[in-house]
Amino acid sequence: MRLKSRYFIQYILCVAFFFMVSCEKDENEPEKVRTLMVYLAGNNNLSGHLKNNIKDMASAWKKSYNGDIVIFFDGNGSAPQLLTFKVKDGVVEQEVLKTYDELNSASPETLKQVVKDMQALYPSDSYGMIFGSHATGWIPSSLLGRAERSLYQIENPLTRSFATDGASTMDIRDMAAAIPDGMDFIVFDACLMSSIETLYEFRNKAKYVIASPAETPAPGFPYAKMMPYFWREGDRLESDLEEVCKIFYEYYNTYNSSDRFGTIALINMSELDNLYDLTCQVLEGKAPEAAQMGKEDVYNYPKVEYDKYDRFFDLREYIRYMTVNDAALRAAYEDLLGKVVLYKAVTDPFYRTTIPVEKFSGISTYIPRSEWYGETNAYWKFPWAGVYGKDATE
């Protein structure tokens, strides 16, 4: 009986230990329900800023996040790598998961392969993605002149705009095709990506997008404060992504006034098809009218460095202009736009000028004016341009 009792006691102790370990694991390492994929194309003059972004992410990393993070970083003078964070003895350390041979991080083929590698390392039912690099919204790189190219060569740019690797850039249509559908969110830490032409290209890629309709500061998002808000699901995720936007706004709205600038918007991507249909009602057959519009007829976002800033008009202001004689259609459009843009904010000042809040919708658009021959010809090849109907391809 003593022998059996001893085995029984040992059994009870083992079971108790198992539950203690399980409880500790549940408390400190919850089930991983999301993989956050971070793609930082930094083989350019943003390399140092992107390295700092990784450090900020690491400084806020906790075991308690119910997800994994995998970071692709291609910086100046170093081999591209996949990284993650591990907590060892209470200290967050970077761990190299993979080192690549020389590649072009502004290539859609590279992006597709990297995402495939990320998903193989950390498979999940839920994915979020952060992109950080240079960008020019929807405008193809072939239309960049000498002034715009010089933006990428100066030593300390004020803005970051996706993607630049040496002389290479990535067309957003190819970029969208290279990433999977159905992610929970995408964060564009890059300039000019909250243009309706760009957003519509990514309409099936994520439930939510965080992006800026204007230029964004080179230091990027304040990730040390944002990291806790990328992990929840459903309605709680929406409210957390709104908090990410608020953190961005509050961070940059406290910058020294002479250098203060920043715009941010949270986009509900599920409403973009409805917005397309309603925009068709406003603009179908109006391409000739748009071609003759003056550059000052509709508000466009101010310049920080990018010479083609004046191609990015406020979407709501444009629709207001085109519905001046149709109050009902204008009201319907503004109501729907309120369902698309869940949060928006702009710093005051915006780089030594002001973006009037009443003229800021959080989404920009291009107006296919005849004066901008190259951009307008390229514009008709983008899916969003179909809102003008038959005239768009004539």
C-alpha positions in Angstrom: 0.0 0.0 0.0 2.9 2.4 0.8 4.3 1.7 -2.7 1.1 2.3 -4.4 0.5 5.5 -2.4 4.0 6.8 -3.4 3.2 6.2 -7.1 -0.2 7.9 -6.6 1.4 10.9 -5.0 4.0 11.1 -7.8 1.2 11.0 -10.3 -0.7 13.8 -8.6 2.5 15.9 -8.4 3.2 15.3 -12.1 -0.3 16.4 -13.0 -0.1 19.4 -10.8 3.2 20.4 -12.3 1.8 20.0 -15.8 -1.1 22.3 -15.0 1.2 24.8 -13.4 3.5 24.9 -16.5 0.4 25.1 -18.7 -1.0 28.0 -16.8 2.3 29.8 -16.8 2.6 29.3 -20.6 -1.0 30.5 -21.1 -0.3 33.6 -19.1 3.1 34.5 -20.7 2.8 33.0 -24.2 -0.8 32.9 -25.4 -1.8 31.0 -28.5 -0.4 32.7 -31.6 -3.3 33.9 -33.7 -1.6 36.3 -36.1 1.7 36.7 -38.0 2.9 40.2 -38.5 5.0 40.4 -41.7 7.2 43.5 -42.0 8.8 44.3 -45.4 11.5 47.0 -45.1 13.1 47.9 -48.5 16.0 50.0 -47.2 18.7 49.7 -49.8 18.5 53.5 -50.2 18.8 56.6 -48.0 16.2 55.4 -45.5 18.4 52.5 -44.3 19.3 54.1 -41.0 15.7 55.1 -40.3 14.5 51.6 -41.0 17.1 50.1 -38.7 15.7 52.4 -36.0 12.2 51.2 -36.7 13.3 47.6 -36.0 14.9 48.7 -32.8 11.7 50.4 -31.8 9.7 47.3 -32.5 12.1 45.2 -30.4 11.9 47.7 -27.5 8.1 47.1 -27.3 8.1 43.3 -27.9 6.5 41.1 -25.3 5.9 37.4 -24.9 2.3 38.2 -24.1 1.5 39.2 -27.7 -0.7 36.6 -29.2 1.2 36.6 -32.5 4.6 36.2 -34.2 6.6 38.8 -36.0 8.9 38.3 -39.0 10.8 41.2 -40.5 12.5 41.4 -43.9 15.2 44.1 -43.9 17.3 45.0 -46.9 19.7 47.8 -45.9 22.7 49.6 -47.2 25.9 47.6 -47.1 24.5 44.4 -45.6 22.9 41.2 -46.9 19.1 41.1 -46.8 17.7 39.1 -43.9 14.6 37.7 -42.2 14.5 38.5 -38.5 12.3 37.9 -35.5 12.4 38.7 -31.8 12.9 36.2 -29.0 12.7 36.9 -25.3 15.6 35.3 -23.3 15.9 35.8 -19.6 13.6 38.8 -19.9 15.7 40.4 -22.7 14.4 40.9 -26.2 16.9 39.7 -28.8 16.9 39.8 -32.6 17.2 36.4 -34.2 18.3 35.9 -37.8 16.0 33.4 -39.5 17.4 33.6 -43.0 20.1 35.5 -44.9 19.6 36.0 -48.7 22.1 36.4 -51.4 22.0 39.6 -53.3 18.5 40.5 -54.4 16.4 43.5 -55.5 13.9 44.4 -52.7 12.0 46.6 -55.2 11.2 43.6 -57.3 7.7 42.0 -57.1 9.4 38.6 -57.6 11.5 39.2 -54.4 8.4 40.4 -52.5 6.5 37.3 -53.5 9.3 35.0 -52.5 9.9 36.8 -49.2 6.2 36.6 -48.2 6.2 32.9 -49.1 9.2 32.4 -46.8 7.6 34.4 -44.0 4.4 32.3 -44.2 6.4 29.1 -44.3 8.2 30.1 -41.1 5.1 31.3 -39.3 2.0 29.9 -40.8 -1.2 31.4 -39.4 -4.9 31.9 -40.0 -4.4 35.7 -39.7 -1.8 38.0 -41.2 -1.0 41.7 -41.0 1.6 43.4 -43.0 3.8 46.6 -42.7 5.6 48.1 -45.7 8.3 50.6 -45.2 10.3 52.3 -48.0 10.1 55.1 -50.6 6.9 55.4 -52.7 5.1 57.7 -55.1 1.6 56.4 -54.8 0.1 55.2 -58.1 2.4 57.2 -60.3 4.7 54.8 -62.2 8.4 55.3 -61.8 8.9 55.7 -65.5 7.2 59.1 -65.2 9.6 60.4 -62.5 11.8 63.2 -63.8 15.3 64.2 -62.7 13.9 66.2 -59.8 12.0 63.3 -58.4 14.9 60.9 -58.8 17.1 63.3 -56.9 14.8 62.9 -53.9 16.2 59.5 -53.4 19.8 60.6 -53.5 19.9 63.3 -50.9 21.6 62.4 -47.6 18.8 63.2 -45.1 15.4 63.3 -46.8 12.5 64.7 -44.8 10.1 62.2 -46.3 9.9 58.6 -47.1 8.0 57.6 -50.1 7.4 52.3 -52.1 9.9 50.8 -53.0 13.4 51.9 -54.0 16.4 49.7 -54.4 19.1 51.6 -56.2 17.5 52.7 -59.5 14.7 50.2 -59.2 11.1 50.8 -58.1 8.0 48.7 -57.8 4.8 49.4 -59.7 1.9 49.1 -57.2 0.0 46.9 -59.5 2.8 44.4 -59.4 3.2 44.9 -55.7 -0.5 44.1 -55.1 -0.3 41.0 -57.2 2.7 39.7 -55.3 1.0 39.6 -51.9 -1.8 37.3 -50.7 -5.5 38.2 -50.5 -7.4 38.3 -47.3 -5.0 39.7 -44.7 -6.4 41.5 -41.7 -4.5 44.8 -42.3 -1.8 46.5 -44.2 0.2 49.5 -42.9 1.9 51.6 -45.5 4.8 53.4 -43.7 5.4 55.3 -46.9 4.3 58.4 -48.8 1.2 59.0 -50.8 -0.3 55.5 -50.5 -3.8 56.6 -49.4 -4.7 57.6 -53.0 -7.9 56.0 -54.2 -6.1 54.6 -57.2 -3.6 52.8 -54.9 -6.2 51.7 -52.4 -8.4 50.2 -55.0 -5.5 48.1 -56.3 -5.3 46.6 -52.8 -9.0 46.2 -52.3 -8.9 42.4 -51.9 -5.6 42.3 -50.0 -6.8 43.4 -46.6 -9.8 44.3 -44.4 -8.1 47.5 -43.3 -5.3 49.8 -44.6 -3.5 52.5 -42.7 -1.9 55.0 -45.1 -1.1 58.6 -45.8 -2.6 60.7 -48.7 0.4 63.0 -48.5 4.1 62.7 -47.8 5.3 61.1 -44.6 8.3 61.8 -42.3 11.5 59.8 -42.8 11.7 58.5 -39.2 8.5 56.5 -39.9 5.8 55.3 -37.5 6.5 55.4 -33.7 6.5 51.6 -33.4 7.6 51.5 -29.7 4.1 52.9 -28.9 2.2 51.1 -31.6 3.3 47.5 -31.2 0.7 46.4 -28.6 -2.1 47.3 -31.0 -1.5 44.8 -33.9 -2.8 41.6 -32.3 -6.5 41.6 -31.5 -9.3 40.4 -33.8 -12.7 41.5 -35.1 -14.2 44.8 -33.8 -11.3 45.0 -31.3 -8.8 45.0 -34.1 -10.6 47.9 -35.8 -10.5 50.0 -32.6 -6.8 49.1 -32.1 -5.9 50.1 -35.6 -7.6 53.4 -35.0 -5.4 53.8 -31.9 -2.4 53.2 -34.1 -3.5 56.1 -36.2 -4.0 58.3 -33.2 -0.6 57.5 -31.9 1.0 58.5 -35.2 -1.0 61.8 -35.3 -0.2 62.7 -31.6 3.5 61.8 -32.1 4.0 64.0 -35.1 1.6 66.8 -34.0 4.1 67.5 -31.2 7.1 67.9 -33.4 8.9 71.2 -33.6 6.4 73.4 -35.6 8.9 74.2 -38.4 9.3 70.5 -39.2 5.9 69.2 -38.2 3.9 67.3 -40.9 1.9 64.2 -41.1 -1.4 62.8 -42.4 -3.0 59.5 -41.6 -6.1 57.5 -42.4 -7.7 54.2 -41.5 -9.5 52.7 -44.5 -12.3 50.1 -44.5 -11.5 48.2 -47.6 -14.8 46.3 -47.7 -16.5 49.5 -48.9 -14.2 50.3 -51.8 -16.4 48.5 -54.4 -19.4 50.4 -53.2 -17.4 53.6 -53.5 -16.3 52.7 -57.0 -19.9 52.2 -58.0 -21.1 55.5 -56.6 -18.1 57.4 -58.1 -19.2 56.0 -61.4 -22.5 57.8 -60.9 -20.6 61.1 -60.4 -17.8 60.8 -63.0 -19.1 58.5 -65.8 -18.8 60.4 -69.1 -16.9 63.3 -67.4 -13.4 62.6 -68.7 -13.5 65.5 -71.2 -14.6 67.9 -68.4 -11.8 66.6 -66.1 -9.2 67.0 -68.9 -10.0 70.8 -69.1 -10.0 71.4 -65.3 -7.6 73.9 -63.9 -5.0 72.8 -61.3 -6.5 75.2 -58.8 -10.1 74.1 -59.2 -9.8 71.4 -56.5 -7.7 71.3 -53.4 -4.4 69.3 -53.6 -2.1 68.4 -50.8 0.9 70.6 -50.2 4.5 69.8 -51.1 7.3 68.7 -48.7 9.8 67.4 -51.2 8.0 65.5 -54.0 7.8 67.6 -57.1 4.6 66.0 -58.4 2.7 66.6 -55.2 0.1 68.6 -57.1 -1.2 65.4 -58.8 -2.7 64.3 -55.5 -6.1 66.1 -55.0 -8.5 65.5 -52.1 -11.1 63.0 -53.2 -14.0 64.5 -51.3 -13.2 68.0 -52.6 -13.1 66.7 -56.2 -16.5 65.0 -55.8 -17.9 68.2 -54.2 -16.7 70.1 -57.3 -18.3 67.6 -59.7 -21.6 67.4 -57.8 -22.1 71.2 -57.3 -25.6 70.9 -59.0 -26.6 67.6 -57.3 -26.9 68.0 -53.6 -28.5 64.5 -53.1 -25.7 62.7 -54.9 -23.1 64.8 -53.0 -24.7 63.9 -49.7 -24.9 60.2 -50.5 -21.2 60.3 -51.5 -20.1 61.9 -48.3 -22.2 59.5 -46.3 -20.5 56.5 -48.0 -17.0 58.1 -47.6 -17.7 58.2 -43.9 -18.0 54.4 -44.0 -14.8 54.1 -46.0 -12.6 56.4 -43.9 -12.9 55.2 -40.3 -10.3 57.7 -38.9 -8.3 60.6 -40.3 -6.0 63.2 -38.9 -3.6 65.9 -40.1 -1.0 67.8 -38.2 -1.2 71.6 -37.8 0.9 72.9 -39.3 1.7 70.6 -42.2 5.3 71.6 -43.0 5.0 75.3 -42.7 1.6 75.5 -44.2 -1.9 74.2 -43.2 -4.1 71.5 -44.7 -7.6 72.8 -43.8 -9.5 70.1 -41.9 -12.6 70.8 -43.8 -10.7 70.0 -47.1 -9.1 66.8 -45.7 -10.9 63.6 -46.4 -8.0 61.2 -45.8 -7.9 60.0 -49.4 -6.4 61.6 -52.5 -7.2 61.2 -56.1 -5.7 62.1 -59.5 -7.6 64.3 -62.0 -6.8 63.2 -65.6 -6.0 66.7 -66.9 -4.8 67.0 -70.5 -1.8 69.1 -69.4 -0.3 66.1 -67.6 0.0 64.0 -70.7 2.3 61.2 -69.4 0.4 60.8 -66.1 -3.0 60.9 -67.7 -2.1 58.3 -70.3 -0.8 56.0 -67.6 -3.8 56.7 -65.4 -6.2 55.1 -67.9 -4.5 51.8 -67.4 -5.4 51.7 -63.7 -8.7 49.9 -62.7 -10.0 52.9 -60.7 -10.0 55.0 -63.9 -13.0 53.0 -65.0 -15.1 55.3 -63.0 -15.1 57.6 -66.0 -16.7 55.0 -68.2 -16.2 54.7 -71.9 -14.5 58.1 -72.2 -11.7 56.8 -70.1 -10.3 54.7 -72.9 -11.0 56.9 -75.9 
